[in-house]
Amino acid sequence: MKPINVISKFSQFNEKWSPRVIAKLNNQHVLLSKLEGPFIWHSHKDEDELFYVVKGSLSIEFRDCVETLGEGDMIVVPKGVDHRPVAQKECWVLLFEPIVTKHTGEVEHEKTVTKYHEI
């Protein structure tokens, strides 16, 4: 039970699209990730995913619309919904998702991370 300074955790890594675990609660990962450029289209069959923008801006493309988030904004992507995050410039996000969530759902891609590092 120690405080975690989220902003300082971002200084511990530079890789894009490679989430880092900063905490766990109720079978959920609390993740930090730096994003830049487009990710890949994917969905999570059985898990919702929460994106919270700490720094920068992030667009989440859905098959029928695009939602743009600024600093302090969050969105929950419901399970089973195809989505593609896109960050025009480096964006820092905090994510909540069940521990069993696969990074890119059932899609295998060069950006797929199979094991998250803890920081």
C-alpha distances in whole Angstrom, upper triangle without the diagonal:
4,7,9,13,15,18,18,17,20,22,21,23,27,28,29,28,26,22,19,16,13,11,12,12,15,17,17,16,15,17,19,23,25,29,32,35,36,34,36,37,35,33,31,33,30,27,26,25,23,24,22,24,23,26,29,31,31,34,33,37,38,41,42,40,38,35,34,31,30,27,25,27,25,27,27,29,30,31,34,35,36,34,35,32,34,33,36,34,31,28,24,23,19,20,19,21,21,20,24,25,27,27,31,32,35,36,36,36,36,33,31,28,28,24,22,20,16,15
4,6,10,12,15,14,14,17,19,18,21,24,26,27,27,24,21,18,15,12,11,13,14,17,19,18,17,15,17,18,21,24,27,30,34,35,33,35,36,35,33,31,34,31,28,27,25,23,23,22,23,21,23,27,29,30,33,32,36,37,41,42,40,37,34,33,29,28,25,23,25,25,27,27,29,31,31,35,35,36,34,34,31,33,31,34,32,28,26,22,21,18,20,19,21,22,21,25,26,28,27,31,32,35,36,36,36,35,32,31,28,28,24,21,19,16,14
4,7,9,12,12,12,15,17,17,19,22,24,25,25,23,20,17,15,11,11,13,14,18,19,18,16,14,15,16,19,21,25,28,31,32,31,33,35,33,32,30,33,31,27,26,24,21,21,19,20,17,20,24,26,27,30,30,34,35,39,40,37,35,32,30,26,25,22,20,22,22,24,25,27,29,30,34,33,34,32,32,29,30,29,31,29,26,23,19,18,16,18,18,20,22,21,25,25,27,26,30,31,35,35,35,35,34,31,30,27,28,24,21,19,16,14
4,6,9,9,8,11,13,13,16,19,20,21,21,19,16,13,12,8,9,12,14,17,18,16,14,11,12,12,15,18,21,24,28,29,28,30,31,30,29,28,31,29,25,24,21,19,18,16,17,14,17,21,23,24,27,27,31,32,36,37,35,32,29,27,24,23,19,18,20,20,22,23,25,27,28,31,31,32,29,29,26,27,25,28,26,22,20,16,15,13,15,15,18,20,19,23,23,25,23,27,28,32,32,32,32,31,27,27,24,25,22,18,16,13,10
4,6,6,6,9,11,12,14,17,19,20,21,19,16,14,13,10,11,15,17,20,21,19,16,13,13,12,15,16,19,22,26,28,27,29,31,30,30,29,32,30,27,25,22,19,18,15,15,12,14,18,21,22,25,26,30,32,35,37,34,31,28,26,22,20,17,16,19,19,22,23,25,28,29,32,31,32,29,28,25,26,23,26,23,20,18,14,14,12,15,16,20,22,21,25,24,26,24,27,29,33,33,33,32,31,27,27,24,26,23,19,17,14,11
4,6,5,7,9,11,12,15,16,17,17,16,13,11,11,8,10,14,16,19,20,17,14,11,10,8,11,13,16,19,22,24,23,26,27,27,26,25,29,28,24,22,19,16,14,12,12,9,11,15,17,18,22,22,26,28,32,33,30,27,24,22,19,17,14,13,16,16,19,20,22,25,26,29,28,28,25,24,21,22,20,22,20,16,14,10,10,9,12,14,17,19,19,23,22,23,21,24,26,29,29,29,28,27,24,24,21,23,21,17,15,13,11
4,5,5,7,10,12,13,16,16,17,17,14,13,14,11,14,18,19,23,23,20,17,14,12,10,11,12,15,18,21,23,23,26,28,28,28,27,31,30,26,24,21,18,16,13,12,8,9,13,16,17,21,22,26,29,32,33,30,27,24,22,18,16,13,13,16,17,20,22,24,27,28,31,29,29,26,25,21,21,19,21,18,14,12,9,10,10,14,16,20,22,22,26,24,25,22,25,27,31,30,30,29,28,24,25,22,25,22,19,17,15,12
4,5,5,7,10,12,15,17,18,17,15,13,14,11,14,18,20,24,24,21,18,15,14,11,13,13,17,19,23,25,25,28,30,30,30,29,33,32,28,27,23,21,19,16,15,12,13,16,19,21,24,25,29,31,35,36,34,30,28,25,22,20,17,17,20,20,23,25,27,29,31,33,32,32,29,27,24,24,21,23,20,16,15,12,13,13,16,18,21,24,23,26,25,26,24,26,29,32,32,31,30,28,25,25,23,25,22,18,16,14,11
4,5,5,8,11,13,14,15,14,12,9,10,8,11,15,18,21,21,18,15,12,10,8,10,11,15,18,21,23,22,25,27,27,27,26,30,29,25,24,21,19,17,15,15,12,13,16,19,20,23,24,27,29,33,35,32,29,27,24,21,20,17,17,19,19,22,23,24,27,28,30,30,29,26,25,22,22,20,22,19,16,14,11,12,11,14,16,18,21,20,23,22,22,20,23,26,29,28,28,26,25,22,22,19,21,18,15,12,10,7
4,5,6,8,10,11,13,12,10,9,11,10,14,17,20,23,23,20,16,13,11,7,8,8,12,14,18,20,19,23,25,25,26,25,29,28,25,24,20,18,16,14,13,10,10,13,16,17,20,21,25,27,31,32,30,26,24,22,19,18,15,16,18,18,20,22,23,26,27,29,28,27,24,22,19,19,16,18,16,12,11,8,10,10,13,16,18,21,20,23,22,22,19,22,24,28,27,26,24,23,19,20,18,20,18,15,13,12,9
4,6,7,11,13,15,14,13,12,14,13,16,20,23,26,26,23,19,17,14,11,11,10,14,16,20,22,22,25,28,28,29,29,32,32,29,27,24,22,19,18,16,13,13,15,18,19,23,24,28,30,34,35,33,29,27,25,22,20,18,19,21,22,24,26,27,30,31,33,31,31,27,25,22,21,19,20,17,13,13,11,13,14,17,20,22,25,24,26,25,25,22,24,27,30,29,28,26,24,21,22,20,22,20,17,14,14,10
4,7,10,12,14,12,12,10,12,11,15,18,22,25,24,21,18,16,13,11,11,11,15,17,21,23,22,25,27,27,28,28,31,31,28,27,23,22,20,19,18,15,16,18,21,21,25,25,28,31,34,36,34,31,29,27,24,23,20,21,23,23,25,26,27,30,30,32,31,30,28,25,22,22,20,22,19,15,15,13,14,14,17,19,21,23,22,24,23,23,20,23,26,29,28,27,25,23,20,20,18,20,17,14,11,11,8
4,6,9,11,9,10,9,12,12,16,19,22,25,24,21,18,16,13,10,9,9,12,14,17,19,18,21,24,24,26,25,29,29,26,25,22,21,19,18,17,15,15,17,19,19,22,23,26,28,31,34,32,28,27,25,23,22,20,21,23,22,24,25,25,28,28,30,29,28,25,23,20,20,18,19,17,13,13,11,13,14,16,19,20,22,21,23,22,21,18,20,23,26,25,23,21,19,16,17,15,17,15,12,10,11,9
4,6,10,9,10,11,14,15,19,22,25,28,26,23,20,18,14,11,9,7,10,11,14,17,16,19,23,23,25,25,29,30,27,26,22,21,19,18,17,15,14,15,17,17,20,22,24,27,30,32,30,27,25,23,21,21,19,21,22,22,24,25,25,28,28,30,28,27,24,21,18,17,15,16,14,10,11,11,13,15,17,20,21,24,23,24,22,21,18,20,23,26,24,22,20,17,15,17,15,18,17,14,13,14,12
4,7,6,9,10,14,15,19,21,24,27,25,22,18,17,14,11,8,7,8,10,12,14,13,16,20,20,22,23,26,27,25,24,21,20,18,18,17,16,16,16,17,17,19,20,22,25,27,30,28,25,24,22,21,21,20,22,22,22,23,24,23,26,26,27,26,24,21,18,16,16,14,16,14,11,12,11,13,15,16,19,20,22,21,22,20,18,15,16,20,22,20,19,16,14,11,13,12,15,14,12,12,14,13
4,5,8,11,14,16,19,21,24,26,25,21,18,17,13,10,7,5,5,6,9,11,10,13,16,17,19,20,24,25,22,22,18,18,15,16,15,15,14,14,15,13,16,16,18,21,24,26,24,21,21,19,18,18,18,20,20,19,20,21,20,23,23,24,23,21,18,15,12,12,11,13,11,8,9,9,11,13,14,17,18,21,20,21,19,17,13,14,18,20,18,17,14,12,9,11,11,15,15,13,13,15,15
4,6,10,13,15,18,19,22,24,22,19,16,15,11,10,6,6,5,8,9,10,8,10,13,14,16,16,20,21,19,18,15,15,13,15,14,15,15,15,15,13,14,14,16,18,21,24,22,19,19,18,17,18,18,20,19,18,18,18,17,20,20,20,19,17,15,12,10,11,10,13,13,10,10,10,10,12,12,15,15,18,17,18,15,13,9,10,14,17,15,14,12,11,7,9,8,12,13,11,12,15,15
4,7,10,13,16,17,20,22,20,17,14,13,10,9,6,7,8,11,13,13,11,13,16,15,17,17,20,21,19,19,15,16,14,16,16,16,16,17,18,16,18,17,19,21,24,27,25,23,22,21,20,20,20,21,21,19,19,19,19,21,21,22,21,19,17,15,13,14,14,17,16,13,13,11,11,12,12,14,14,16,15,16,14,12,9,11,14,17,16,14,13,11,8,8,7,10,9,8,9,11,12
4,7,10,12,13,16,19,17,14,10,9,6,5,4,7,9,13,15,15,13,15,17,16,17,16,19,19,17,16,13,13,12,13,14,14,15,17,17,15,18,17,19,21,24,27,25,22,21,20,19,19,18,19,19,17,17,17,17,19,19,21,20,19,17,16,14,15,15,18,17,14,12,10,9,9,9,11,11,13,12,14,12,12,9,12,14,17,17,16,15,15,11,10,8,10,9,6,8,9,10
4,6,9,11,15,17,16,13,9,8,5,5,6,9,12,16,18,19,17,19,21,19,20,19,22,21,18,18,15,15,14,14,15,15,16,18,19,18,21,20,23,25,28,30,28,26,24,23,21,21,19,20,20,18,19,19,19,22,21,23,23,23,21,19,17,19,18,21,19,16,14,12,11,10,10,11,12,14,12,15,14,14,11,15,17,20,20,19,19,17,14,13,10,12,9,6,5,6,6
4,6,8,11,14,12,10,6,6,5,7,9,13,15,19,22,22,19,21,22,21,20,18,21,20,17,17,15,14,14,15,16,16,18,20,21,20,22,22,24,26,29,31,30,27,25,24,22,22,21,20,20,18,19,19,19,21,21,23,23,24,22,21,19,21,21,24,22,19,17,14,12,10,9,10,11,12,10,13,13,14,12,16,18,21,21,21,21,20,17,16,12,13,10,6,6,5,6
4,7,10,14,13,11,8,6,6,7,10,14,17,20,23,24,22,24,25,24,23,21,24,23,19,19,16,15,15,14,16,14,17,20,21,21,24,23,26,28,31,33,31,28,26,25,22,22,20,19,20,18,20,19,21,23,23,25,26,26,24,23,21,23,22,25,23,20,17,14,12,10,10,11,12,14,12,16,16,17,16,20,21,24,25,25,24,24,20,19,16,17,14,10,9,6,6
4,7,10,10,8,6,5,7,10,13,17,19,23,26,26,24,25,26,24,23,21,23,21,18,18,16,15,15,15,17,16,19,22,23,23,25,24,27,28,31,33,32,29,27,26,23,24,21,20,21,18,20,19,20,22,22,25,25,26,25,25,23,25,24,28,26,23,20,17,14,11,11,10,11,12,11,15,15,17,17,20,21,24,26,26,26,26,23,21,18,18,15,12,11,8,9
4,7,7,5,5,6,9,12,15,19,21,25,28,27,24,25,26,24,22,19,21,19,16,16,14,14,16,16,19,19,22,25,25,24,26,25,27,28,31,33,32,30,27,27,24,25,23,21,22,19,20,18,20,20,20,23,24,25,24,25,23,26,26,29,28,25,22,19,16,13,11,9,10,9,8,12,13,16,16,20,20,23,25,25,26,26,23,21,18,17,15,12,13,10,12
4,6,5,7,8,11,15,18,21,23,27,30,29,26,27,27,25,22,19,21,18,15,15,14,14,16,17,20,20,23,26,26,25,27,25,28,28,31,33,31,30,27,27,25,26,24,21,21,19,19,17,19,19,19,23,24,26,25,26,24,27,27,31,30,27,24,21,18,14,12,9,10,9,9,13,14,17,18,21,21,24,26,27,28,29,26,23,21,20,18,16,16,14,15
4,5,9,10,14,17,20,24,26,29,31,30,27,28,27,24,22,19,19,16,14,14,14,15,18,19,22,23,26,29,28,27,28,26,28,28,31,32,32,30,28,29,26,27,26,24,23,20,20,17,19,18,18,21,23,25,25,26,25,29,29,33,32,30,27,24,20,17,14,11,10,8,9,12,14,17,19,22,21,24,26,27,29,30,27,24,22,21,19,17,19,17,19
4,7,10,13,16,19,23,24,28,30,28,25,25,25,22,19,16,17,14,12,13,13,14,17,19,22,23,26,28,28,26,27,25,27,27,29,31,31,29,28,28,26,28,26,24,24,20,20,17,18,17,16,19,21,23,23,24,24,27,28,32,31,29,26,23,20,16,14,10,9,6,6,8,10,14,16,19,18,20,23,24,26,27,24,21,19,17,16,15,16,15,18
4,6,9,13,16,19,21,24,26,25,22,23,22,20,17,14,16,13,10,11,10,11,13,15,18,19,22,24,24,22,24,21,24,24,27,28,28,26,24,25,23,24,23,21,20,17,16,14,15,15,15,18,19,21,20,21,20,24,24,28,28,25,22,19,16,13,10,6,5,4,5,8,9,12,13,17,16,19,21,22,24,25,22,19,17,16,15,13,15,14,16
4,6,10,12,16,18,21,24,23,20,21,21,19,17,15,17,15,12,12,10,11,12,14,16,17,20,22,22,20,22,20,23,23,26,28,27,25,23,24,21,22,21,20,19,16,16,15,15,16,16,19,20,21,20,20,19,22,22,26,25,22,19,16,13,10,8,6,6,6,5,9,9,12,12,15,15,19,20,21,22,22,19,17,14,14,12,10,11,10,12
4,7,10,14,16,20,22,22,20,21,22,20,19,17,19,18,14,13,11,10,10,11,13,13,17,19,19,18,20,19,22,23,26,28,27,24,22,22,19,20,18,16,16,14,15,14,15,17,17,20,21,21,20,20,18,20,20,24,23,20,17,13,11,7,6,5,7,9,9,13,12,14,13,17,17,21,22,23,23,23,20,18,16,16,14,11,12,10,11
4,7,10,13,16,19,19,17,18,20,18,18,16,19,18,15,14,11,10,10,10,12,12,14,17,17,16,18,17,21,22,25,27,25,23,21,20,18,18,17,16,16,14,15,14,15,18,18,20,20,20,18,18,15,18,17,21,20,16,14,11,8,6,5,6,8,11,10,13,12,13,11,15,16,20,20,20,20,20,16,15,13,14,12,9,10,9,10
4,7,10,14,17,17,16,18,20,19,19,18,22,21,18,16,13,12,10,10,10,9,11,14,15,14,17,17,20,22,25,27,25,22,20,19,16,16,14,14,15,14,15,16,17,19,20,22,21,21,19,17,14,16,15,18,16,13,11,7,6,5,6,9,11,14,14,17,15,15,13,16,18,21,21,21,20,20,16,16,14,15,14,10,10,10,9
4,6,10,13,14,12,15,17,17,18,18,21,22,18,17,13,12,10,10,10,10,11,12,13,12,15,15,18,20,23,25,23,20,19,17,15,15,14,15,15,14,15,16,16,19,20,22,21,20,17,15,12,13,12,15,13,10,8,6,5,7,8,11,13,16,15,17,15,15,12,14,17,20,19,19,18,17,13,13,12,15,14,11,11,12,12
4,7,10,12,12,15,18,18,19,20,24,24,21,20,16,15,12,12,10,10,9,10,11,11,14,15,18,20,24,25,23,20,18,16,15,14,13,15,16,15,17,18,18,22,22,24,22,21,17,15,12,11,9,12,10,7,6,5,6,9,11,15,16,19,19,21,18,18,14,16,19,22,20,20,18,17,13,14,14,17,16,13,14,15,14
4,7,8,8,12,15,16,18,19,23,24,21,19,16,15,12,12,10,11,10,10,10,8,11,12,14,17,20,22,20,17,16,14,13,13,14,16,15,15,16,17,17,20,21,22,20,18,15,12,9,8,6,9,8,6,5,6,8,11,12,16,17,20,20,21,18,17,14,14,18,20,18,18,16,15,12,13,14,17,17,15,16,18,17
4,7,8,12,15,17,19,21,25,26,24,22,19,18,15,15,13,14,12,10,10,9,11,13,14,18,20,22,20,17,16,14,14,14,15,18,17,17,18,20,19,23,24,24,22,19,16,12,9,7,5,6,6,5,6,9,11,14,16,19,20,23,24,25,21,20,16,16,19,22,19,19,16,15,12,15,16,19,20,18,19,21,20
4,7,10,13,16,18,21,24,26,24,23,20,19,16,17,15,17,15,12,11,10,10,12,13,16,18,20,18,15,16,14,15,16,17,20,19,19,19,20,19,23,23,23,21,18,14,11,9,6,5,5,7,8,9,12,14,17,18,21,22,25,25,26,22,20,17,16,19,21,18,18,15,14,12,15,17,20,22,20,22,24,24
4,7,9,12,15,18,21,23,22,20,18,18,15,17,16,18,17,15,13,10,9,10,10,13,15,17,16,13,14,13,15,16,18,21,19,18,18,19,17,20,20,20,17,14,11,7,6,4,6,8,10,11,12,14,14,17,17,20,20,23,24,24,20,18,15,13,16,18,15,16,13,13,11,13,16,19,21,20,22,24,25
4,7,9,12,14,18,20,18,18,15,16,14,16,16,18,18,16,14,11,11,10,10,12,14,17,16,14,15,15,16,18,19,21,19,18,17,17,15,18,18,17,15,12,9,6,6,6,9,11,13,13,12,14,14,16,15,18,17,20,20,20,16,14,11,9,13,14,12,12,10,11,8,10,12,16,18,17,19,22,23
4,6,10,13,16,18,17,17,15,17,16,19,19,21,21,20,17,14,13,11,10,12,13,16,16,15,16,17,18,21,22,24,21,20,18,18,15,17,16,15,13,10,8,6,8,9,12,14,16,16,16,17,17,18,17,19,18,20,20,19,16,13,11,8,10,12,9,10,8,10,8,9,12,15,18,18,21,23,25
4,7,11,13,16,16,15,14,16,16,19,19,22,23,21,19,15,13,10,9,9,9,13,14,13,15,16,18,21,23,24,21,19,17,16,13,14,14,12,10,6,5,5,8,10,14,16,19,19,18,19,18,19,17,19,17,19,20,19,15,13,11,8,9,11,8,11,10,13,11,12,15,17,20,20,23,25,27
4,7,10,13,12,13,12,15,15,18,20,23,23,22,20,16,15,11,11,10,11,14,15,15,16,18,19,22,24,24,21,19,16,15,11,12,11,9,8,5,6,7,10,13,16,19,21,21,19,20,18,19,16,17,15,16,17,16,12,10,9,6,6,7,6,10,10,13,12,11,13,15,18,18,21,24,26
4,6,9,9,9,10,13,14,18,20,23,24,23,21,17,16,12,12,10,11,14,15,15,16,18,19,22,24,24,21,18,15,12,9,9,7,5,5,5,6,9,11,15,18,21,23,23,21,21,18,18,15,15,13,14,15,14,10,9,9,7,5,8,8,12,13,16,15,13,15,16,18,18,22,24,26
4,6,6,7,8,12,14,18,20,23,25,25,23,19,18,15,15,13,15,17,18,18,18,20,20,23,25,24,21,18,15,12,9,8,5,5,7,8,9,12,14,17,20,24,25,24,22,21,18,17,14,13,10,10,12,10,7,7,9,8,5,8,10,13,15,18,16,13,14,14,16,17,20,22,24
4,6,9,11,15,17,21,23,26,28,28,26,22,21,17,17,15,16,18,20,20,21,23,23,27,28,27,24,21,17,14,11,9,5,4,8,9,12,15,17,21,24,27,29,28,26,25,22,21,17,16,12,12,14,11,9,10,12,11,7,8,11,15,17,20,19,16,17,17,19,20,23,25,27
4,7,10,14,17,20,23,26,28,29,27,23,23,19,19,17,18,21,22,22,22,24,24,27,28,26,24,20,17,14,11,9,5,7,10,12,14,17,19,23,25,29,30,29,26,25,22,20,16,14,11,9,12,9,8,10,13,13,10,11,14,17,20,23,21,18,18,17,19,19,23,24,26
4,6,10,13,16,20,22,25,25,24,21,20,17,18,16,18,20,21,20,20,21,21,24,24,23,20,17,14,10,9,7,5,8,10,12,13,16,17,20,23,26,27,26,23,22,18,16,13,10,7,7,10,8,6,9,11,12,9,12,15,18,20,22,20,17,17,16,17,17,20,21,23
4,7,10,13,17,19,22,23,21,18,17,14,16,14,17,18,18,18,16,18,18,20,21,19,17,13,10,7,6,5,4,8,9,11,12,14,15,18,20,24,25,24,21,19,16,14,11,9,7,8,11,11,9,11,12,13,11,15,17,19,21,23,20,18,18,18,19,18,21,21,23
4,7,10,13,16,18,19,17,15,15,12,14,14,17,18,17,16,15,16,15,17,18,16,14,10,8,6,5,7,7,10,10,12,11,12,12,15,17,21,22,20,17,16,12,11,7,6,5,8,11,12,9,11,10,12,11,15,16,18,19,21,18,16,16,17,17,16,19,19,20
4,7,10,13,16,17,15,13,14,12,14,15,18,19,18,16,13,14,12,14,14,13,11,7,6,4,6,9,11,14,13,14,12,13,12,15,16,20,20,19,15,13,10,8,5,5,7,10,13,14,12,14,13,14,15,18,19,21,22,23,19,18,18,19,19,17,19,19,20
4,7,9,12,13,11,9,11,10,13,14,18,19,17,14,12,11,9,11,11,10,8,5,5,6,8,11,13,16,14,15,12,12,10,12,13,16,16,15,11,10,6,6,5,7,9,13,15,17,14,15,13,15,16,19,20,21,21,22,18,18,17,19,19,17,19,18,19
4,6,9,11,10,9,12,12,15,17,21,21,19,16,13,12,8,9,8,7,6,4,7,9,11,15,17,19,18,18,15,15,12,14,13,16,16,14,10,9,5,5,6,9,12,15,17,20,17,19,16,18,19,23,23,25,24,24,21,20,20,22,21,18,19,19,18
4,6,7,7,7,10,11,15,18,21,22,19,16,13,10,7,6,5,6,6,6,9,12,14,17,20,22,20,20,16,15,12,12,11,14,13,11,7,6,5,6,9,12,15,19,20,22,20,21,18,19,21,25,24,25,24,24,20,21,20,23,23,20,20,20,19
4,7,9,10,14,15,19,21,25,26,23,19,16,14,10,8,5,6,8,9,12,15,17,21,23,25,23,23,20,18,15,15,13,15,13,11,8,5,5,7,10,13,17,20,21,24,22,22,20,22,24,27,27,27,26,26,22,23,22,24,23,20,20,19,17
4,7,9,13,15,19,22,25,26,23,19,16,13,10,8,5,8,10,12,15,18,19,23,25,27,25,24,20,18,15,14,11,12,10,8,6,5,7,10,13,16,20,23,24,26,24,24,21,23,25,29,27,28,26,25,22,23,22,25,24,21,21,21,19
4,7,11,13,17,20,23,24,20,17,14,11,9,6,6,9,10,12,15,18,19,23,25,27,24,23,19,17,13,12,8,9,7,7,5,7,9,12,15,18,21,25,26,28,25,25,22,22,25,28,27,27,25,25,21,23,23,26,26,23,23,23,22
4,7,10,13,16,20,20,17,13,11,7,6,4,6,9,9,11,12,16,17,20,23,24,21,20,16,14,11,9,7,8,8,8,6,8,9,13,14,18,20,24,25,27,24,24,21,21,23,26,25,26,24,24,20,22,23,26,26,23,24,24,23
4,7,10,13,16,17,14,10,8,6,5,7,9,11,9,10,10,13,13,17,19,20,17,16,12,10,7,6,5,8,9,9,7,9,9,12,13,16,18,21,23,24,21,21,18,17,20,23,21,23,21,21,18,19,20,23,24,21,23,24,23
4,6,10,13,13,10,7,6,4,6,9,12,14,11,11,10,13,12,16,18,18,15,14,10,8,6,5,6,8,11,12,10,12,12,15,15,17,19,22,24,25,21,21,18,17,19,22,20,22,20,21,18,19,21,24,25,23,25,26,26
4,6,10,11,9,6,5,6,8,11,14,15,12,11,9,10,9,13,15,15,11,10,6,6,4,6,9,11,14,14,12,14,12,14,14,16,16,20,22,22,18,18,16,14,16,19,17,20,19,20,17,18,19,22,23,22,24,25,26
4,7,8,6,4,7,9,11,15,18,19,15,14,12,13,11,13,15,14,11,8,5,5,6,7,11,13,16,17,15,17,16,18,17,19,19,22,24,23,19,19,17,15,16,18,17,19,18,20,17,18,21,23,25,24,27,28,29
4,5,5,6,8,11,13,17,20,21,17,15,12,12,10,11,13,11,8,6,5,7,9,11,14,17,20,20,19,20,18,20,18,19,18,21,23,23,19,19,17,15,15,17,16,19,19,21,19,19,22,24,26,25,28,30,31
4,6,8,11,14,17,21,24,24,21,19,16,16,12,13,14,12,9,7,7,9,12,14,17,19,22,23,22,24,22,23,21,22,21,23,26,25,21,20,19,16,16,17,16,20,20,22,21,21,24,25,28,28,31,32,34
4,7,10,14,17,20,24,24,20,19,16,16,14,14,16,14,11,10,10,12,14,15,19,20,23,25,23,25,23,25,23,24,23,26,28,27,24,23,22,20,20,21,20,23,23,26,24,24,27,29,31,31,33,35,36
4,7,10,13,17,20,21,17,16,14,15,13,14,17,16,12,11,10,11,12,13,16,17,21,22,20,22,21,22,21,22,22,25,28,27,24,24,22,20,20,22,21,24,24,26,24,24,26,29,31,30,32,34,34
4,7,10,13,17,18,14,14,12,13,12,15,17,17,13,12,9,9,10,10,12,14,17,18,17,19,17,19,19,21,21,24,27,27,23,23,21,19,20,22,21,24,23,24,22,23,25,27,29,28,30,31,32
4,7,10,13,14,11,10,9,11,11,14,17,17,14,13,10,11,10,10,12,14,16,17,15,17,15,17,16,18,19,23,25,26,22,22,20,19,20,23,22,25,24,25,22,23,25,27,28,26,29,29,30
4,7,10,12,9,10,10,13,13,16,19,20,17,16,13,12,10,9,10,11,13,14,12,14,13,16,16,18,20,24,26,27,23,24,21,20,22,25,24,26,24,25,22,23,24,27,28,26,28,28,28
4,7,8,5,7,8,12,13,16,19,21,18,17,14,13,10,11,10,12,13,13,10,11,10,13,14,16,18,22,24,26,22,23,20,21,22,25,25,26,25,26,22,23,24,27,27,24,26,26,25
4,6,5,8,11,14,16,20,23,24,21,21,18,16,13,12,11,12,12,12,9,11,10,13,15,18,20,24,26,28,25,25,23,23,25,28,27,29,27,27,24,25,25,28,28,25,26,26,25
4,6,9,12,15,18,21,24,26,23,23,20,19,15,15,12,14,13,12,9,9,9,11,14,17,20,23,25,27,25,26,23,24,26,29,29,30,28,28,24,26,25,28,27,24,25,24,23
4,7,10,14,17,20,23,25,23,23,20,20,16,17,15,17,16,15,12,11,10,10,13,15,18,22,24,26,24,25,23,24,26,30,29,31,30,30,26,26,26,28,27,24,25,24,22
4,7,11,13,16,20,22,19,20,17,17,14,15,14,16,16,16,12,12,10,11,12,14,17,20,23,25,22,24,21,22,24,27,27,29,28,28,25,25,25,27,27,24,25,24,24
4,7,10,13,16,18,16,17,15,15,13,14,14,17,18,17,13,12,9,9,9,11,13,17,20,21,19,20,19,20,20,24,24,26,26,27,23,23,23,25,24,22,23,23,23
4,6,9,13,15,13,14,12,13,11,14,15,18,19,18,15,14,11,11,10,11,12,16,19,20,17,19,17,18,18,22,22,24,24,25,22,22,22,24,24,22,24,24,24
4,6,9,12,10,13,11,13,12,16,17,20,22,21,17,16,13,12,10,9,10,13,16,17,14,16,16,16,16,19,20,23,23,25,22,21,21,22,23,21,23,23,24
4,7,9,7,9,8,10,11,14,16,20,21,21,18,17,14,14,11,11,10,13,16,16,13,14,14,13,13,16,17,20,20,23,20,18,19,20,22,20,23,24,25
4,6,6,9,10,13,14,18,20,24,25,24,22,21,17,17,13,12,11,12,16,15,13,14,15,14,13,16,17,20,22,24,22,20,21,21,23,22,25,25,27
4,6,9,10,14,15,19,22,25,27,26,23,22,19,18,14,13,10,11,14,13,10,12,13,13,10,13,15,18,20,23,20,18,19,19,21,20,24,25,27
4,6,9,13,15,19,22,25,27,27,24,24,21,20,17,16,14,14,16,15,12,13,14,12,9,11,13,17,18,22,20,18,19,20,22,22,25,27,29
4,6,10,12,16,19,22,25,24,22,22,19,19,16,16,14,16,18,17,14,14,14,12,11,13,14,17,18,21,19,18,20,21,23,23,26,27,29
4,7,10,13,17,20,22,22,21,21,19,20,17,17,16,17,19,18,14,14,13,11,10,11,11,15,15,18,17,16,18,20,22,22,25,27,29
4,7,10,13,16,19,19,17,18,16,17,15,16,15,17,19,18,15,14,12,10,11,13,12,15,15,17,15,15,17,19,21,21,24,25,27
4,6,10,13,15,16,14,16,14,16,15,17,16,19,20,20,16,15,12,10,12,14,12,14,13,15,13,13,16,18,20,20,22,24,26
4,7,10,12,12,11,12,11,13,12,15,15,18,20,20,16,15,12,11,14,16,15,16,15,16,13,14,15,18,20,19,21,22,23
4,6,9,10,9,12,12,15,15,18,19,22,23,23,20,19,15,14,17,19,17,18,16,16,14,16,17,21,22,21,22,24,24
4,5,6,6,9,11,14,15,19,20,23,24,25,22,21,17,17,20,22,20,21,18,18,15,17,18,22,23,21,22,23,23
4,7,8,12,14,17,19,22,24,27,28,29,25,24,21,20,23,25,23,23,20,20,17,20,21,25,26,24,25,26,26
4,6,10,13,16,18,22,24,27,28,29,26,25,21,21,24,27,24,25,22,21,18,20,21,25,25,23,23,25,24
4,7,10,14,16,20,21,25,25,27,24,23,19,20,23,26,24,24,21,19,16,19,19,22,22,20,20,21,20
4,6,10,13,16,19,22,23,24,22,21,18,18,21,25,23,23,21,20,17,18,18,22,21,19,19,20,19
4,7,10,14,16,20,20,22,20,20,17,18,21,24,23,23,22,21,17,18,17,20,20,16,17,17,15
4,6,10,13,16,17,19,17,17,14,16,19,22,21,22,21,21,17,17,16,19,18,15,16,16,15
4,7,10,14,15,17,15,16,14,16,18,22,22,23,22,22,18,18,16,18,17,14,15,14,13
4,6,10,11,14,12,13,11,14,15,19,19,20,20,21,17,16,15,16,16,13,14,14,14
4,7,9,12,10,13,12,15,15,19,20,21,22,23,19,18,16,17,16,13,15,14,16
4,6,8,7,10,10,12,12,16,17,19,20,21,18,16,15,15,14,13,15,15,17
4,5,6,9,11,13,12,15,18,19,21,22,20,17,15,14,14,13,16,15,18
4,6,8,10,13,13,15,17,18,20,21,19,16,13,12,11,10,13,13,16
4,6,9,12,10,12,15,16,18,20,18,14,13,11,11,11,15,15,19
4,6,9,7,10,12,14,16,17,15,12,11,10,11,11,15,16,19
4,6,5,7,9,10,12,14,12,9,8,7,9,10,14,16,19
4,6,9,9,9,10,12,9,6,6,7,9,9,13,15,18
4,6,6,7,8,10,8,6,8,9,12,13,16,19,21
4,6,8,10,13,12,9,11,11,13,14,18,20,23
4,6,10,13,13,10,12,12,15,17,20,23,26
4,6,10,10,8,11,12,15,17,20,23,26
4,7,8,6,9,10,14,16,19,22,25
4,5,5,9,11,14,16,19,22,24
4,6,8,11,14,15,17,21,23
4,6,10,12,13,15,18,20
4,6,9,11,14,17,19
4,6,7,10,13,16
4,7,10,13,16
4,7,10,13
4,7,10
4,7
4
